Amino acid sequence: MARPWEADPAAGFRRRLGKSAGELGNTNADPTCPDIWELDNGDVAVIGRDLTAQYARQLPPGVSIGDDERLVVLPRNMVIAAKPDIPDA
């Protein structure tokens, strides 16, 4: 059965949402930094720590992680910094 939404691997990166990990003090100039990006099709790409296995058994009722999905965690200050860049609708 087809899903109502599928990620488009051909979408390009349009703009960073919020501030970079360096600006927020979330990195030591390491190339493996968390980030949030708007794609050119309007979807959002998130780079964070993969904690799928650690959270899989404690998900709230009604929440699941598909075989092709990962639960990633971002620093709180990064999400707060991105808030002004995320449209309300």
JORAQUI-V929003 format. One record per helix or strand. SS is the DSSP state (H for helix, E for strand). FROM is the first residue (numbers start at 1). LEN is the number of residues. If there is no record, write none. Layout:
BEGIN
ss = (SS SS)
from = (FROM FROM)
len = (LEN LEN)
END
This chain:
BEGIN
ss = (E H E E E H E H)
from = (13 21 35 44 49 52 72 76)
len = (4 4 5 4 2 7 2 10)
END
